Amino acid sequence: MTWSEAEHLDYPHAEQRAYARVIRHYGGLTSAEATEAALKC
């Protein structure tokens, strides 16, 4: 499988958004706090 540059760059961003949703839901963080925490990973 060959990935384009755009697809390659979208993947980590999608993972960060998914992680933010999980820590917002299970961690009780606000949306802003969850996004900030996900970006630090």
PDBQT receptor file of N, H, CA, C and O in Angstrom, charges set to zero:
ATOM      1  N   MET A   1       0.853  -1.179   0.000  1.00  0.00    +0.000 N 
ATOM      2  CA  MET A   1       0.000   0.000   0.000  1.00  0.00    +0.000 C 
ATOM      3  C   MET A   1       0.898   1.241   0.000  1.00  0.00    +0.000 C 
ATOM      4  O   MET A   1       1.884   1.313   0.733  1.00  0.00    +0.000 OA
ATOM      5  N   THR A   2       0.542   2.186  -0.816  1.00  0.00    +0.000 N 
ATOM      6  H   THR A   2      -0.259   2.128  -1.411  1.00  0.00    +0.000 HD
ATOM      7  CA  THR A   2       1.284   3.434  -0.896  1.00  0.00    +0.000 C 
ATOM      8  C   THR A   2       0.415   4.566  -0.375  1.00  0.00    +0.000 C 
ATOM      9  O   THR A   2      -0.734   4.715  -0.789  1.00  0.00    +0.000 OA
ATOM     10  N   TRP A   3       0.959   5.354   0.522  1.00  0.00    +0.000 N 
ATOM     11  H   TRP A   3       1.893   5.233   0.858  1.00  0.00    +0.000 HD
ATOM     12  CA  TRP A   3       0.222   6.477   1.097  1.00  0.00    +0.000 C 
ATOM     13  C   TRP A   3       0.729   7.768   0.486  1.00  0.00    +0.000 C 
ATOM     14  O   TRP A   3       1.925   7.932   0.248  1.00  0.00    +0.000 OA
ATOM     15  N   SER A   4      -0.190   8.676   0.238  1.00  0.00    +0.000 N 
ATOM     16  H   SER A   4      -1.162   8.543   0.431  1.00  0.00    +0.000 HD
ATOM     17  CA  SER A   4       0.219  10.001  -0.215  1.00  0.00    +0.000 C 
ATOM     18  C   SER A   4       0.709  10.794   0.988  1.00  0.00    +0.000 C 
ATOM     19  O   SER A   4       0.479  10.406   2.134  1.00  0.00    +0.000 OA
ATOM     20  N   GLU A   5       1.375  11.889   0.722  1.00  0.00    +0.000 N 
ATOM     21  H   GLU A   5       1.561  12.203  -0.208  1.00  0.00    +0.000 HD
ATOM     22  CA  GLU A   5       1.863  12.747   1.814  1.00  0.00    +0.000 C 
ATOM     23  C   GLU A   5       0.708  13.240   2.677  1.00  0.00    +0.000 C 
ATOM     24  O   GLU A   5       0.823  13.275   3.902  1.00  0.00    +0.000 OA
ATOM     25  N   ALA A   6      -0.397  13.619   2.054  1.00  0.00    +0.000 N 
ATOM     26  H   ALA A   6      -0.490  13.591   1.059  1.00  0.00    +0.000 HD
ATOM     27  CA  ALA A   6      -1.565  14.119   2.799  1.00  0.00    +0.000 C 
ATOM     28  C   ALA A   6      -2.134  13.030   3.714  1.00  0.00    +0.000 C 
ATOM     29  O   ALA A   6      -2.471  13.296   4.868  1.00  0.00    +0.000 OA
ATOM     30  N   GLU A   7      -2.239  11.802   3.190  1.00  0.00    +0.000 N 
ATOM     31  H   GLU A   7      -1.966  11.586   2.252  1.00  0.00    +0.000 HD
ATOM     32  CA  GLU A   7      -2.750  10.701   4.005  1.00  0.00    +0.000 C 
ATOM     33  C   GLU A   7      -1.809  10.414   5.170  1.00  0.00    +0.000 C 
ATOM     34  O   GLU A   7      -2.251  10.136   6.285  1.00  0.00    +0.000 OA
ATOM     35  N   HIS A   8      -0.534  10.483   4.905  1.00  0.00    +0.000 N 
ATOM     36  H   HIS A   8      -0.175  10.709   3.999  1.00  0.00    +0.000 HD
ATOM     37  CA  HIS A   8       0.455  10.235   5.949  1.00  0.00    +0.000 C 
ATOM     38  C   HIS A   8       0.339  11.279   7.061  1.00  0.00    +0.000 C 
ATOM     39  O   HIS A   8       0.453  10.934   8.238  1.00  0.00    +0.000 OA
ATOM     40  N   LEU A   9       0.119  12.531   6.716  1.00  0.00    +0.000 N 
ATOM     41  H   LEU A   9       0.026  12.811   5.760  1.00  0.00    +0.000 HD
ATOM     42  CA  LEU A   9       0.013  13.586   7.716  1.00  0.00    +0.000 C 
ATOM     43  C   LEU A   9      -1.333  13.579   8.431  1.00  0.00    +0.000 C 
ATOM     44  O   LEU A   9      -1.417  14.007   9.582  1.00  0.00    +0.000 OA
ATOM     45  N   ASP A  10      -2.379  13.107   7.777  1.00  0.00    +0.000 N 
ATOM     46  H   ASP A  10      -2.311  12.759   6.842  1.00  0.00    +0.000 HD
ATOM     47  CA  ASP A  10      -3.704  13.057   8.392  1.00  0.00    +0.000 C 
ATOM     48  C   ASP A  10      -3.796  11.995   9.479  1.00  0.00    +0.000 C 
ATOM     49  O   ASP A  10      -4.555  12.154  10.436  1.00  0.00    +0.000 OA
ATOM     50  N   TYR A  11      -3.042  10.929   9.346  1.00  0.00    +0.000 N 
ATOM     51  H   TYR A  11      -2.426  10.800   8.569  1.00  0.00    +0.000 HD
ATOM     52  CA  TYR A  11      -3.154   9.815  10.285  1.00  0.00    +0.000 C 
ATOM     53  C   TYR A  11      -2.851  10.222  11.731  1.00  0.00    +0.000 C 
ATOM     54  O   TYR A  11      -3.660   9.920  12.608  1.00  0.00    +0.000 OA
ATOM     55  N   PRO A  12      -1.722  10.894  12.028  1.00  0.00    +0.000 N 
ATOM     56  CA  PRO A  12      -1.467  11.274  13.422  1.00  0.00    +0.000 C 
ATOM     57  C   PRO A  12      -2.513  12.253  13.959  1.00  0.00    +0.000 C 
ATOM     58  O   PRO A  12      -2.851  12.212  15.142  1.00  0.00    +0.000 OA
ATOM     59  N   HIS A  13      -3.018  13.119  13.106  1.00  0.00    +0.000 N 
ATOM     60  H   HIS A  13      -2.743  13.152  12.145  1.00  0.00    +0.000 HD
ATOM     61  CA  HIS A  13      -4.039  14.065  13.556  1.00  0.00    +0.000 C 
ATOM     62  C   HIS A  13      -5.333  13.337  13.916  1.00  0.00    +0.000 C 
ATOM     63  O   HIS A  13      -5.995  13.685  14.894  1.00  0.00    +0.000 OA
ATOM     64  N   ALA A  14      -5.683  12.344  13.135  1.00  0.00    +0.000 N 
ATOM     65  H   ALA A  14      -5.145  12.062  12.341  1.00  0.00    +0.000 HD
ATOM     66  CA  ALA A  14      -6.870  11.546  13.435  1.00  0.00    +0.000 C 
ATOM     67  C   ALA A  14      -6.693  10.792  14.747  1.00  0.00    +0.000 C 
ATOM     68  O   ALA A  14      -7.633  10.684  15.535  1.00  0.00    +0.000 OA
ATOM     69  N   GLU A  15      -5.496  10.272  14.982  1.00  0.00    +0.000 N 
ATOM     70  H   GLU A  15      -4.733  10.360  14.342  1.00  0.00    +0.000 HD
ATOM     71  CA  GLU A  15      -5.218   9.567  16.238  1.00  0.00    +0.000 C 
ATOM     72  C   GLU A  15      -5.327  10.520  17.427  1.00  0.00    +0.000 C 
ATOM     73  O   GLU A  15      -5.866  10.144  18.468  1.00  0.00    +0.000 OA
ATOM     74  N   GLN A  16      -4.831  11.728  17.289  1.00  0.00    +0.000 N 
ATOM     75  H   GLN A  16      -4.393  12.034  16.443  1.00  0.00    +0.000 HD
ATOM     76  CA  GLN A  16      -4.917  12.710  18.365  1.00  0.00    +0.000 C 
ATOM     77  C   GLN A  16      -6.371  13.075  18.656  1.00  0.00    +0.000 C 
ATOM     78  O   GLN A  16      -6.758  13.199  19.818  1.00  0.00    +0.000 OA
ATOM     79  N   ARG A  17      -7.170  13.245  17.615  1.00  0.00    +0.000 N 
ATOM     80  H   ARG A  17      -6.855  13.144  16.671  1.00  0.00    +0.000 HD
ATOM     81  CA  ARG A  17      -8.586  13.568  17.822  1.00  0.00    +0.000 C 
ATOM     82  C   ARG A  17      -9.304  12.423  18.526  1.00  0.00    +0.000 C 
ATOM     83  O   ARG A  17     -10.127  12.656  19.411  1.00  0.00    +0.000 OA
ATOM     84  N   ALA A  18      -8.996  11.188  18.138  1.00  0.00    +0.000 N 
ATOM     85  H   ALA A  18      -8.327  10.998  17.419  1.00  0.00    +0.000 HD
ATOM     86  CA  ALA A  18      -9.619  10.024  18.774  1.00  0.00    +0.000 C 
ATOM     87  C   ALA A  18      -9.213   9.932  20.241  1.00  0.00    +0.000 C 
ATOM     88  O   ALA A  18     -10.048   9.658  21.103  1.00  0.00    +0.000 OA
ATOM     89  N   TYR A  19      -7.943  10.160  20.523  1.00  0.00    +0.000 N 
ATOM     90  H   TYR A  19      -7.265  10.383  19.823  1.00  0.00    +0.000 HD
ATOM     91  CA  TYR A  19      -7.457  10.121  21.904  1.00  0.00    +0.000 C 
ATOM     92  C   TYR A  19      -8.126  11.218  22.734  1.00  0.00    +0.000 C 
ATOM     93  O   TYR A  19      -8.483  10.991  23.890  1.00  0.00    +0.000 OA
ATOM     94  N   ALA A  20      -8.296  12.393  22.154  1.00  0.00    +0.000 N 
ATOM     95  H   ALA A  20      -8.006  12.578  21.215  1.00  0.00    +0.000 HD
ATOM     96  CA  ALA A  20      -8.952  13.498  22.859  1.00  0.00    +0.000 C 
ATOM     97  C   ALA A  20     -10.390  13.118  23.218  1.00  0.00    +0.000 C 
ATOM     98  O   ALA A  20     -10.857  13.428  24.314  1.00  0.00    +0.000 OA
ATOM     99  N   ARG A  21     -11.092  12.449  22.301  1.00  0.00    +0.000 N 
ATOM    100  H   ARG A  21     -10.713  12.198  21.410  1.00  0.00    +0.000 HD
ATOM    101  CA  ARG A  21     -12.469  12.026  22.598  1.00  0.00    +0.000 C 
ATOM    102  C   ARG A  21     -12.492  11.046  23.764  1.00  0.00    +0.000 C 
ATOM    103  O   ARG A  21     -13.355  11.132  24.638  1.00  0.00    +0.000 OA
ATOM    104  N   VAL A  22     -11.552  10.124  23.775  1.00  0.00    +0.000 N 
ATOM    105  H   VAL A  22     -10.851  10.054  23.065  1.00  0.00    +0.000 HD
ATOM    106  CA  VAL A  22     -11.511   9.113  24.847  1.00  0.00    +0.000 C 
ATOM    107  C   VAL A  22     -11.217   9.766  26.186  1.00  0.00    +0.000 C 
ATOM    108  O   VAL A  22     -11.901   9.481  27.170  1.00  0.00    +0.000 OA
ATOM    109  N   ILE A  23     -10.213  10.638  26.248  1.00  0.00    +0.000 N 
ATOM    110  H   ILE A  23      -9.658  10.870  25.449  1.00  0.00    +0.000 HD
ATOM    111  CA  ILE A  23      -9.879  11.224  27.545  1.00  0.00    +0.000 C 
ATOM    112  C   ILE A  23     -10.924  12.250  27.989  1.00  0.00    +0.000 C 
ATOM    113  O   ILE A  23     -11.068  12.505  29.185  1.00  0.00    +0.000 OA
ATOM    114  N   ARG A  24     -11.646  12.834  27.045  1.00  0.00    +0.000 N 
ATOM    115  H   ARG A  24     -11.529  12.627  26.074  1.00  0.00    +0.000 HD
ATOM    116  CA  ARG A  24     -12.751  13.726  27.421  1.00  0.00    +0.000 C 
ATOM    117  C   ARG A  24     -13.874  12.899  28.033  1.00  0.00    +0.000 C 
ATOM    118  O   ARG A  24     -14.454  13.282  29.050  1.00  0.00    +0.000 OA
ATOM    119  N   HIS A  25     -14.179  11.760  27.407  1.00  0.00    +0.000 N 
ATOM    120  H   HIS A  25     -13.708  11.449  26.581  1.00  0.00    +0.000 HD
ATOM    121  CA  HIS A  25     -15.282  10.924  27.879  1.00  0.00    +0.000 C 
ATOM    122  C   HIS A  25     -14.954  10.221  29.195  1.00  0.00    +0.000 C 
ATOM    123  O   HIS A  25     -15.731  10.285  30.147  1.00  0.00    +0.000 OA
ATOM    124  N   TYR A  26     -13.816   9.559  29.245  1.00  0.00    +0.000 N 
ATOM    125  H   TYR A  26     -13.185   9.507  28.471  1.00  0.00    +0.000 HD
ATOM    126  CA  TYR A  26     -13.473   8.742  30.407  1.00  0.00    +0.000 C 
ATOM    127  C   TYR A  26     -12.683   9.506  31.464  1.00  0.00    +0.000 C 
ATOM    128  O   TYR A  26     -12.697   9.136  32.638  1.00  0.00    +0.000 OA
ATOM    129  N   GLY A  27     -12.005  10.556  31.059  1.00  0.00    +0.000 N 
ATOM    130  H   GLY A  27     -11.993  10.857  30.105  1.00  0.00    +0.000 HD
ATOM    131  CA  GLY A  27     -11.188  11.312  31.997  1.00  0.00    +0.000 C 
ATOM    132  C   GLY A  27     -11.883  12.511  32.597  1.00  0.00    +0.000 C 
ATOM    133  O   GLY A  27     -11.370  13.135  33.526  1.00  0.00    +0.000 OA
ATOM    134  N   GLY A  28     -13.067  12.839  32.063  1.00  0.00    +0.000 N 
ATOM    135  H   GLY A  28     -13.483  12.333  31.308  1.00  0.00    +0.000 HD
ATOM    136  CA  GLY A  28     -13.829  13.945  32.609  1.00  0.00    +0.000 C 
ATOM    137  C   GLY A  28     -13.231  15.311  32.301  1.00  0.00    +0.000 C 
ATOM    138  O   GLY A  28     -13.531  16.284  32.993  1.00  0.00    +0.000 OA
ATOM    139  N   LEU A  29     -12.397  15.400  31.284  1.00  0.00    +0.000 N 
ATOM    140  H   LEU A  29     -12.153  14.609  30.722  1.00  0.00    +0.000 HD
ATOM    141  CA  LEU A  29     -11.798  16.674  30.922  1.00  0.00    +0.000 C 
ATOM    142  C   LEU A  29     -12.740  17.456  30.014  1.00  0.00    +0.000 C 
ATOM    143  O   LEU A  29     -13.612  16.883  29.361  1.00  0.00    +0.000 OA
ATOM    144  N   THR A  30     -12.550  18.764  29.981  1.00  0.00    +0.000 N 
ATOM    145  H   THR A  30     -11.841  19.229  30.511  1.00  0.00    +0.000 HD
ATOM    146  CA  THR A  30     -13.291  19.580  29.029  1.00  0.00    +0.000 C 
ATOM    147  C   THR A  30     -12.717  19.323  27.643  1.00  0.00    +0.000 C 
ATOM    148  O   THR A  30     -11.655  18.716  27.501  1.00  0.00    +0.000 OA
ATOM    149  N   SER A  31     -13.415  19.781  26.642  1.00  0.00    +0.000 N 
ATOM    150  H   SER A  31     -14.277  20.274  26.757  1.00  0.00    +0.000 HD
ATOM    151  CA  SER A  31     -12.942  19.603  25.272  1.00  0.00    +0.000 C 
ATOM    152  C   SER A  31     -11.575  20.252  25.077  1.00  0.00    +0.000 C 
ATOM    153  O   SER A  31     -10.691  19.656  24.461  1.00  0.00    +0.000 OA
ATOM    154  N   ALA A  32     -11.395  21.455  25.589  1.00  0.00    +0.000 N 
ATOM    155  H   ALA A  32     -12.113  21.939  26.089  1.00  0.00    +0.000 HD
ATOM    156  CA  ALA A  32     -10.117  22.165  25.446  1.00  0.00    +0.000 C 
ATOM    157  C   ALA A  32      -8.998  21.438  26.183  1.00  0.00    +0.000 C 
ATOM    158  O   ALA A  32      -7.887  21.319  25.668  1.00  0.00    +0.000 OA
ATOM    159  N   GLU A  33      -9.291  20.951  27.391  1.00  0.00    +0.000 N 
ATOM    160  H   GLU A  33     -10.194  21.047  27.809  1.00  0.00    +0.000 HD
ATOM    161  CA  GLU A  33      -8.267  20.233  28.170  1.00  0.00    +0.000 C 
ATOM    162  C   GLU A  33      -7.890  18.922  27.471  1.00  0.00    +0.000 C 
ATOM    163  O   GLU A  33      -6.715  18.559  27.418  1.00  0.00    +0.000 OA
ATOM    164  N   ALA A  34      -8.878  18.224  26.944  1.00  0.00    +0.000 N 
ATOM    165  H   ALA A  34      -9.833  18.519  26.987  1.00  0.00    +0.000 HD
ATOM    166  CA  ALA A  34      -8.605  16.959  26.272  1.00  0.00    +0.000 C 
ATOM    167  C   ALA A  34      -7.793  17.175  25.010  1.00  0.00    +0.000 C 
ATOM    168  O   ALA A  34      -6.870  16.411  24.729  1.00  0.00    +0.000 OA
ATOM    169  N   THR A  35      -8.120  18.195  24.253  1.00  0.00    +0.000 N 
ATOM    170  H   THR A  35      -8.870  18.816  24.481  1.00  0.00    +0.000 HD
ATOM    171  CA  THR A  35      -7.363  18.500  23.037  1.00  0.00    +0.000 C 
ATOM    172  C   THR A  35      -5.924  18.845  23.379  1.00  0.00    +0.000 C 
ATOM    173  O   THR A  35      -4.997  18.363  22.729  1.00  0.00    +0.000 OA
ATOM    174  N   GLU A  36      -5.733  19.673  24.390  1.00  0.00    +0.000 N 
ATOM    175  H   GLU A  36      -6.487  20.065  24.918  1.00  0.00    +0.000 HD
ATOM    176  CA  GLU A  36      -4.376  20.055  24.807  1.00  0.00    +0.000 C 
ATOM    177  C   GLU A  36      -3.591  18.825  25.255  1.00  0.00    +0.000 C 
ATOM    178  O   GLU A  36      -2.426  18.667  24.887  1.00  0.00    +0.000 OA
ATOM    179  N   ALA A  37      -4.211  17.962  26.036  1.00  0.00    +0.000 N 
ATOM    180  H   ALA A  37      -5.157  18.090  26.334  1.00  0.00    +0.000 HD
ATOM    181  CA  ALA A  37      -3.535  16.758  26.516  1.00  0.00    +0.000 C 
ATOM    182  C   ALA A  37      -3.184  15.838  25.349  1.00  0.00    +0.000 C 
ATOM    183  O   ALA A  37      -2.096  15.261  25.327  1.00  0.00    +0.000 OA
ATOM    184  N   ALA A  38      -4.078  15.694  24.392  1.00  0.00    +0.000 N 
ATOM    185  H   ALA A  38      -4.962  16.163  24.410  1.00  0.00    +0.000 HD
ATOM    186  CA  ALA A  38      -3.810  14.822  23.255  1.00  0.00    +0.000 C 
ATOM    187  C   ALA A  38      -2.681  15.344  22.397  1.00  0.00    +0.000 C 
ATOM    188  O   ALA A  38      -1.915  14.558  21.839  1.00  0.00    +0.000 OA
ATOM    189  N   LEU A  39      -2.564  16.650  22.280  1.00  0.00    +0.000 N 
ATOM    190  H   LEU A  39      -3.186  17.288  22.734  1.00  0.00    +0.000 HD
ATOM    191  CA  LEU A  39      -1.504  17.232  21.466  1.00  0.00    +0.000 C 
ATOM    192  C   LEU A  39      -0.130  17.081  22.111  1.00  0.00    +0.000 C 
ATOM    193  O   LEU A  39       0.886  17.151  21.420  1.00  0.00    +0.000 OA
ATOM    194  N   LYS A  40      -0.089  16.873  23.432  1.00  0.00    +0.000 N 
ATOM    195  H   LYS A  40      -0.915  16.816  23.992  1.00  0.00    +0.000 HD
ATOM    196  CA  LYS A  40       1.182  16.688  24.128  1.00  0.00    +0.000 C 
ATOM    197  C   LYS A  40       1.750  15.285  23.938  1.00  0.00    +0.000 C 
ATOM    198  O   LYS A  40       2.938  15.058  24.169  1.00  0.00    +0.000 OA
ATOM    199  N   CYS A  41       0.906  14.347  23.519  1.00  0.00    +0.000 N 
ATOM    200  H   CYS A  41      -0.059  14.532  23.332  1.00  0.00    +0.000 HD
ATOM    201  CA  CYS A  41       1.358  12.955  23.346  1.00  0.00    +0.000 C 
ATOM    202  C   CYS A  41       2.103  12.767  22.067  1.00  0.00    +0.000 C 
ATOM    203  O   CYS A  41       2.549  11.659  21.769  1.00  0.00    +0.000 OA
TER     204      CYS A  41
